[in-house]
Amino acid sequence: QVQLVESGGGLVQAGGSLRLSCAASTRTFSNYAMGWFRQAPGKEREFVASITWNGDYVFYTTSVKGRFTISRDNAKNTVYLQMNSLKPEDTAVYYCVADGSYYGTNPYQYDYWGQGTQVTVSS
């Protein structure tokens, strides 16, 4: 079992920045691909970004490319999502995910999910 705990959400004005963190409770963090999804009210859960086990490859949904950066620190068992130039449409609950073999866009393929952290961007 892997427990994921997100932090760093909050309220920010459009154009601002936030950095989300996700701490994983596992001794084998480097064995897991990590990612972020988000869900806005009334909408389906949406892939945001993912990163492979050693951080060699990263993937983003089109709407956040150039604004968001995913990274990981395997020594700290933590994955990050740096969000810049935030827009009101980025408002959502952001979830951290982990999986031993998958790093794609299908939420149902990820074995582990955090509880989520709210990000609200005001216009």
PyMOL commands that place a pseudoatom at each C-alpha (Angstrom):
pseudoatom trace, name=CA, resn=GLN, resi=1, chain=A, elem=C, hetatm=0, pos=[0.000, 0.000, 0.000]
pseudoatom trace, name=CA, resn=VAL, resi=2, chain=A, elem=C, hetatm=0, pos=[1.103, 3.511, -0.796]
pseudoatom trace, name=CA, resn=GLN, resi=3, chain=A, elem=C, hetatm=0, pos=[-0.393, 6.504, 0.960]
pseudoatom trace, name=CA, resn=LEU, resi=4, chain=A, elem=C, hetatm=0, pos=[-0.246, 9.831, -0.828]
pseudoatom trace, name=CA, resn=VAL, resi=5, chain=A, elem=C, hetatm=0, pos=[-0.716, 13.167, 0.917]
pseudoatom trace, name=CA, resn=GLU, resi=6, chain=A, elem=C, hetatm=0, pos=[-1.039, 16.350, -1.116]
pseudoatom trace, name=CA, resn=SER, resi=7, chain=A, elem=C, hetatm=0, pos=[-0.354, 19.862, 0.120]
pseudoatom trace, name=CA, resn=GLY, resi=8, chain=A, elem=C, hetatm=0, pos=[0.113, 23.344, -1.275]
pseudoatom trace, name=CA, resn=GLY, resi=9, chain=A, elem=C, hetatm=0, pos=[-3.336, 24.124, -2.617]
pseudoatom trace, name=CA, resn=GLY, resi=10, chain=A, elem=C, hetatm=0, pos=[-5.088, 27.403, -1.942]
pseudoatom trace, name=CA, resn=LEU, resi=11, chain=A, elem=C, hetatm=0, pos=[-6.596, 30.552, -3.378]
pseudoatom trace, name=CA, resn=VAL, resi=12, chain=A, elem=C, hetatm=0, pos=[-4.576, 32.581, -5.874]
pseudoatom trace, name=CA, resn=GLN, resi=13, chain=A, elem=C, hetatm=0, pos=[-5.313, 35.353, -8.344]
pseudoatom trace, name=CA, resn=ALA, resi=14, chain=A, elem=C, hetatm=0, pos=[-5.135, 34.731, -12.071]
pseudoatom trace, name=CA, resn=GLY, resi=15, chain=A, elem=C, hetatm=0, pos=[-1.547, 34.940, -13.261]
pseudoatom trace, name=CA, resn=GLY, resi=16, chain=A, elem=C, hetatm=0, pos=[-0.212, 33.748, -9.937]
pseudoatom trace, name=CA, resn=SER, resi=17, chain=A, elem=C, hetatm=0, pos=[1.662, 30.598, -8.976]
pseudoatom trace, name=CA, resn=LEU, resi=18, chain=A, elem=C, hetatm=0, pos=[1.303, 27.656, -6.621]
pseudoatom trace, name=CA, resn=ARG, resi=19, chain=A, elem=C, hetatm=0, pos=[3.427, 24.606, -5.962]
pseudoatom trace, name=CA, resn=LEU, resi=20, chain=A, elem=C, hetatm=0, pos=[1.710, 21.386, -5.018]
pseudoatom trace, name=CA, resn=SER, resi=21, chain=A, elem=C, hetatm=0, pos=[3.563, 18.661, -3.175]
pseudoatom trace, name=CA, resn=CYS, resi=22, chain=A, elem=C, hetatm=0, pos=[2.693, 15.009, -2.735]
pseudoatom trace, name=CA, resn=ALA, resi=23, chain=A, elem=C, hetatm=0, pos=[4.451, 12.935, -0.101]
pseudoatom trace, name=CA, resn=ALA, resi=24, chain=A, elem=C, hetatm=0, pos=[4.373, 9.166, -0.521]
pseudoatom trace, name=CA, resn=SER, resi=25, chain=A, elem=C, hetatm=0, pos=[4.611, 6.668, 2.331]
pseudoatom trace, name=CA, resn=THR, resi=26, chain=A, elem=C, hetatm=0, pos=[6.665, 3.940, 0.747]
pseudoatom trace, name=CA, resn=ARG, resi=27, chain=A, elem=C, hetatm=0, pos=[10.278, 2.800, 0.918]
pseudoatom trace, name=CA, resn=THR, resi=28, chain=A, elem=C, hetatm=0, pos=[10.240, 2.081, -2.791]
pseudoatom trace, name=CA, resn=PHE, resi=29, chain=A, elem=C, hetatm=0, pos=[9.110, 5.454, -4.108]
pseudoatom trace, name=CA, resn=SER, resi=30, chain=A, elem=C, hetatm=0, pos=[11.470, 5.220, -7.074]
pseudoatom trace, name=CA, resn=ASN, resi=31, chain=A, elem=C, hetatm=0, pos=[9.540, 2.136, -8.252]
pseudoatom trace, name=CA, resn=TYR, resi=32, chain=A, elem=C, hetatm=0, pos=[6.422, 4.214, -8.918]
pseudoatom trace, name=CA, resn=ALA, resi=33, chain=A, elem=C, hetatm=0, pos=[5.474, 6.485, -11.749]
pseudoatom trace, name=CA, resn=MET, resi=34, chain=A, elem=C, hetatm=0, pos=[3.692, 9.524, -10.379]
pseudoatom trace, name=CA, resn=GLY, resi=35, chain=A, elem=C, hetatm=0, pos=[1.130, 11.921, -11.721]
pseudoatom trace, name=CA, resn=TRP, resi=36, chain=A, elem=C, hetatm=0, pos=[-1.465, 14.584, -11.116]
pseudoatom trace, name=CA, resn=PHE, resi=37, chain=A, elem=C, hetatm=0, pos=[-5.132, 14.666, -12.061]
pseudoatom trace, name=CA, resn=ARG, resi=38, chain=A, elem=C, hetatm=0, pos=[-7.708, 17.343, -11.389]
pseudoatom trace, name=CA, resn=GLN, resi=39, chain=A, elem=C, hetatm=0, pos=[-11.470, 17.508, -11.144]
pseudoatom trace, name=CA, resn=ALA, resi=40, chain=A, elem=C, hetatm=0, pos=[-13.555, 20.647, -11.434]
pseudoatom trace, name=CA, resn=PRO, resi=41, chain=A, elem=C, hetatm=0, pos=[-17.155, 20.771, -10.187]
pseudoatom trace, name=CA, resn=GLY, resi=42, chain=A, elem=C, hetatm=0, pos=[-19.482, 18.985, -12.589]
pseudoatom trace, name=CA, resn=LYS, resi=43, chain=A, elem=C, hetatm=0, pos=[-16.626, 17.726, -14.740]
pseudoatom trace, name=CA, resn=GLU, resi=44, chain=A, elem=C, hetatm=0, pos=[-14.814, 14.432, -15.140]
pseudoatom trace, name=CA, resn=ARG, resi=45, chain=A, elem=C, hetatm=0, pos=[-11.434, 13.776, -13.643]
pseudoatom trace, name=CA, resn=GLU, resi=46, chain=A, elem=C, hetatm=0, pos=[-8.754, 15.091, -16.014]
pseudoatom trace, name=CA, resn=PHE, resi=47, chain=A, elem=C, hetatm=0, pos=[-5.119, 14.084, -16.500]
pseudoatom trace, name=CA, resn=VAL, resi=48, chain=A, elem=C, hetatm=0, pos=[-2.713, 16.948, -15.807]
pseudoatom trace, name=CA, resn=ALA, resi=49, chain=A, elem=C, hetatm=0, pos=[0.822, 15.553, -15.804]
pseudoatom trace, name=CA, resn=SER, resi=50, chain=A, elem=C, hetatm=0, pos=[2.898, 12.467, -15.104]
pseudoatom trace, name=CA, resn=ILE, resi=51, chain=A, elem=C, hetatm=0, pos=[6.529, 11.566, -14.556]
pseudoatom trace, name=CA, resn=THR, resi=52, chain=A, elem=C, hetatm=0, pos=[8.347, 8.275, -14.907]
pseudoatom trace, name=CA, resn=TRP, resi=53, chain=A, elem=C, hetatm=0, pos=[10.204, 6.468, -12.159]
pseudoatom trace, name=CA, resn=ASN, resi=54, chain=A, elem=C, hetatm=0, pos=[13.516, 8.279, -12.446]
pseudoatom trace, name=CA, resn=GLY, resi=55, chain=A, elem=C, hetatm=0, pos=[12.104, 11.490, -13.887]
pseudoatom trace, name=CA, resn=ASP, resi=56, chain=A, elem=C, hetatm=0, pos=[13.520, 10.939, -17.364]
pseudoatom trace, name=CA, resn=TYR, resi=57, chain=A, elem=C, hetatm=0, pos=[10.180, 11.462, -19.060]
pseudoatom trace, name=CA, resn=VAL, resi=58, chain=A, elem=C, hetatm=0, pos=[7.350, 13.851, -18.273]
pseudoatom trace, name=CA, resn=PHE, resi=59, chain=A, elem=C, hetatm=0, pos=[3.952, 14.265, -19.904]
pseudoatom trace, name=CA, resn=TYR, resi=60, chain=A, elem=C, hetatm=0, pos=[1.400, 17.074, -19.801]
pseudoatom trace, name=CA, resn=THR, resi=61, chain=A, elem=C, hetatm=0, pos=[-2.085, 17.715, -20.976]
pseudoatom trace, name=CA, resn=THR, resi=62, chain=A, elem=C, hetatm=0, pos=[-2.113, 20.346, -23.704]
pseudoatom trace, name=CA, resn=SER, resi=63, chain=A, elem=C, hetatm=0, pos=[-3.818, 23.040, -21.650]
pseudoatom trace, name=CA, resn=VAL, resi=64, chain=A, elem=C, hetatm=0, pos=[-1.008, 23.198, -19.057]
pseudoatom trace, name=CA, resn=LYS, resi=65, chain=A, elem=C, hetatm=0, pos=[2.057, 22.806, -21.284]
pseudoatom trace, name=CA, resn=GLY, resi=66, chain=A, elem=C, hetatm=0, pos=[4.456, 25.687, -20.763]
pseudoatom trace, name=CA, resn=ARG, resi=67, chain=A, elem=C, hetatm=0, pos=[2.765, 26.697, -17.502]
pseudoatom trace, name=CA, resn=PHE, resi=68, chain=A, elem=C, hetatm=0, pos=[3.012, 23.634, -15.235]
pseudoatom trace, name=CA, resn=THR, resi=69, chain=A, elem=C, hetatm=0, pos=[6.095, 21.581, -14.369]
pseudoatom trace, name=CA, resn=ILE, resi=70, chain=A, elem=C, hetatm=0, pos=[6.078, 18.167, -12.737]
pseudoatom trace, name=CA, resn=SER, resi=71, chain=A, elem=C, hetatm=0, pos=[9.172, 16.975, -10.904]
pseudoatom trace, name=CA, resn=ARG, resi=72, chain=A, elem=C, hetatm=0, pos=[10.144, 14.461, -8.256]
pseudoatom trace, name=CA, resn=ASP, resi=73, chain=A, elem=C, hetatm=0, pos=[12.699, 14.014, -5.514]
pseudoatom trace, name=CA, resn=ASN, resi=74, chain=A, elem=C, hetatm=0, pos=[13.163, 10.307, -4.891]
pseudoatom trace, name=CA, resn=ALA, resi=75, chain=A, elem=C, hetatm=0, pos=[15.295, 10.980, -1.814]
pseudoatom trace, name=CA, resn=LYS, resi=76, chain=A, elem=C, hetatm=0, pos=[12.323, 12.789, -0.227]
pseudoatom trace, name=CA, resn=ASN, resi=77, chain=A, elem=C, hetatm=0, pos=[9.587, 10.488, -1.577]
pseudoatom trace, name=CA, resn=THR, resi=78, chain=A, elem=C, hetatm=0, pos=[7.884, 13.554, -3.000]
pseudoatom trace, name=CA, resn=VAL, resi=79, chain=A, elem=C, hetatm=0, pos=[6.476, 14.673, -6.322]
pseudoatom trace, name=CA, resn=TYR, resi=80, chain=A, elem=C, hetatm=0, pos=[5.785, 18.309, -7.132]
pseudoatom trace, name=CA, resn=LEU, resi=81, chain=A, elem=C, hetatm=0, pos=[3.596, 20.270, -9.493]
pseudoatom trace, name=CA, resn=GLN, resi=82, chain=A, elem=C, hetatm=0, pos=[4.763, 23.832, -10.072]
pseudoatom trace, name=CA, resn=MET, resi=83, chain=A, elem=C, hetatm=0, pos=[1.874, 25.824, -11.508]
pseudoatom trace, name=CA, resn=ASN, resi=84, chain=A, elem=C, hetatm=0, pos=[2.567, 29.226, -13.065]
pseudoatom trace, name=CA, resn=SER, resi=85, chain=A, elem=C, hetatm=0, pos=[0.395, 31.681, -14.984]
pseudoatom trace, name=CA, resn=LEU, resi=86, chain=A, elem=C, hetatm=0, pos=[-2.682, 30.195, -13.358]
pseudoatom trace, name=CA, resn=LYS, resi=87, chain=A, elem=C, hetatm=0, pos=[-6.064, 30.737, -14.981]
pseudoatom trace, name=CA, resn=PRO, resi=88, chain=A, elem=C, hetatm=0, pos=[-9.575, 30.542, -13.518]
pseudoatom trace, name=CA, resn=GLU, resi=89, chain=A, elem=C, hetatm=0, pos=[-10.132, 27.380, -15.573]
pseudoatom trace, name=CA, resn=ASP, resi=90, chain=A, elem=C, hetatm=0, pos=[-7.373, 25.686, -13.555]
pseudoatom trace, name=CA, resn=THR, resi=91, chain=A, elem=C, hetatm=0, pos=[-9.689, 25.767, -10.534]
pseudoatom trace, name=CA, resn=ALA, resi=92, chain=A, elem=C, hetatm=0, pos=[-10.200, 22.178, -9.369]
pseudoatom trace, name=CA, resn=VAL, resi=93, chain=A, elem=C, hetatm=0, pos=[-9.340, 19.597, -6.769]
pseudoatom trace, name=CA, resn=TYR, resi=94, chain=A, elem=C, hetatm=0, pos=[-5.895, 18.274, -7.643]
pseudoatom trace, name=CA, resn=TYR, resi=95, chain=A, elem=C, hetatm=0, pos=[-5.084, 14.626, -6.950]
pseudoatom trace, name=CA, resn=CYS, resi=96, chain=A, elem=C, hetatm=0, pos=[-1.726, 12.928, -6.743]
pseudoatom trace, name=CA, resn=VAL, resi=97, chain=A, elem=C, hetatm=0, pos=[-1.520, 9.421, -8.205]
pseudoatom trace, name=CA, resn=ALA, resi=98, chain=A, elem=C, hetatm=0, pos=[0.987, 6.586, -8.273]
pseudoatom trace, name=CA, resn=ASP, resi=99, chain=A, elem=C, hetatm=0, pos=[1.364, 3.349, -10.151]
pseudoatom trace, name=CA, resn=GLY, resi=100, chain=A, elem=C, hetatm=0, pos=[4.056, 0.718, -10.492]
pseudoatom trace, name=CA, resn=SER, resi=101, chain=A, elem=C, hetatm=0, pos=[3.817, 0.414, -14.246]
pseudoatom trace, name=CA, resn=TYR, resi=102, chain=A, elem=C, hetatm=0, pos=[1.541, 3.062, -15.777]
pseudoatom trace, name=CA, resn=TYR, resi=103, chain=A, elem=C, hetatm=0, pos=[2.057, 6.760, -16.423]
pseudoatom trace, name=CA, resn=GLY, resi=104, chain=A, elem=C, hetatm=0, pos=[-0.590, 7.534, -18.998]
pseudoatom trace, name=CA, resn=THR, resi=105, chain=A, elem=C, hetatm=0, pos=[-3.782, 9.552, -19.050]
pseudoatom trace, name=CA, resn=ASN, resi=106, chain=A, elem=C, hetatm=0, pos=[-6.348, 6.953, -17.952]
pseudoatom trace, name=CA, resn=PRO, resi=107, chain=A, elem=C, hetatm=0, pos=[-7.298, 7.563, -14.305]
pseudoatom trace, name=CA, resn=TYR, resi=108, chain=A, elem=C, hetatm=0, pos=[-8.583, 4.014, -13.866]
pseudoatom trace, name=CA, resn=GLN, resi=109, chain=A, elem=C, hetatm=0, pos=[-5.095, 2.596, -14.475]
pseudoatom trace, name=CA, resn=TYR, resi=110, chain=A, elem=C, hetatm=0, pos=[-3.569, 4.224, -11.391]
pseudoatom trace, name=CA, resn=ASP, resi=111, chain=A, elem=C, hetatm=0, pos=[-3.543, 2.094, -8.251]
pseudoatom trace, name=CA, resn=TYR, resi=112, chain=A, elem=C, hetatm=0, pos=[-3.045, 4.825, -5.655]
pseudoatom trace, name=CA, resn=TRP, resi=113, chain=A, elem=C, hetatm=0, pos=[-4.709, 8.187, -5.124]
pseudoatom trace, name=CA, resn=GLY, resi=114, chain=A, elem=C, hetatm=0, pos=[-4.337, 10.958, -2.616]
pseudoatom trace, name=CA, resn=GLN, resi=115, chain=A, elem=C, hetatm=0, pos=[-7.233, 12.758, -0.959]
pseudoatom trace, name=CA, resn=GLY, resi=116, chain=A, elem=C, hetatm=0, pos=[-6.859, 15.839, -3.113]
pseudoatom trace, name=CA, resn=THR, resi=117, chain=A, elem=C, hetatm=0, pos=[-6.074, 19.486, -2.522]
pseudoatom trace, name=CA, resn=GLN, resi=118, chain=A, elem=C, hetatm=0, pos=[-8.235, 22.406, -3.634]
pseudoatom trace, name=CA, resn=VAL, resi=119, chain=A, elem=C, hetatm=0, pos=[-6.820, 24.983, -6.025]
pseudoatom trace, name=CA, resn=THR, resi=120, chain=A, elem=C, hetatm=0, pos=[-8.954, 28.066, -6.649]
pseudoatom trace, name=CA, resn=VAL, resi=121, chain=A, elem=C, hetatm=0, pos=[-7.923, 30.738, -9.136]
pseudoatom trace, name=CA, resn=SER, resi=122, chain=A, elem=C, hetatm=0, pos=[-9.844, 33.998, -8.976]
pseudoatom trace, name=CA, resn=SER, resi=123, chain=A, elem=C, hetatm=0, pos=[-10.241, 36.295, -11.956]
for i in range(1, 123): cmd.bond("trace and resi %d" % i, "trace and resi %d" % (i + 1))
show_as sticks, trace
zoom trace
